């Protein structure tokens, strides 16, 4: 069980696998007013930066599940590095359908809504692990500006314009599911730069070390085209944020 190898390559140097900086991650943790001992479940936990830093800074107890074996191992190493290995655990597995045996204070899916088949399904999945009065953290893209054509949407790595909503419509959609939006922290273009541009040096270094690999041509093409594509499309049209929800 693993994610496609190309993601393990292009994001191998990332600690945060979303357009979020450490400062934004810290701001989100502070906004939640976390108490020591709060239990946090993170479905699609990547390299574990959220749980590890919140365990260090706020004393939370966390469990993360991710399909990437590489990222899961990085998360375990990060927990050791920050001295919080006794507070967080990371499981290499499929987060789709995962429900915690013990109810948690915070249930998160930050940028992996495919695990529940979209927004509604993923929020429903998270709610099954949540104690009464707990909070859901949901990371999701939205359109900063509406793409003028379906081709532009595809250049943003969406299947179509209908894949994402504008921010006001996305916020309203949470209400239609029976949730109050009680906080949000949004990525800006600088955050997108740090997420996307960091892949380019990783790809270049990987190509230099692996010129005969079966993915070398694909990585070469990606490195050649991605900077211009990103600047023209993703950076201009696509937003991203983490939204904090509580059931009404």
Number of C-alpha atoms within 10 A of each C-alpha: 10 14 14 10 11 13 12 16 16 21 21 18 17 19 19 19 22 22 22 23 19 14 10 17 18 15 13 21 18 13 14 15 9 18 11 13 14 15 24 29 28 23 30 27 30 30 30 30 20 23 30 31 20 23 26 16 14 18 19 22 23 27 21 27 22 26 21 24 18 18 26 24 17 21 28 19 16 20 25 14 11 12 13 22 19 11 18 23 20 24 19 20 18 17 22 19 14 16 17 14 8 10 18 24 22 26 31 27 26 22 22 22 21 14 19 19 13 13 20 14 15 21 23 13 22 26 22 16 23 23 15 12 11 18 25 30 26 22 22 22 21 20 23 17 13 16 19 10 10 14 14 18 23 15 17 22 13 16 13 16 18 9 12 19 19 15 17 10 13 18 16 13 15 20 16 11 14 12 19 17 19 13 14 18 18 17 18 18 16 13 20 21 17 16 20 21 15 15 22 19 13 17 22 16 11 18 18 10 10 12 12 10 12 9 14 16 13 12 19 15 10 15 19 13 10 15 15 10 14 19 15 14 17 22 19 16 20 24 23 23 21 24 24 24 23 20 16 10
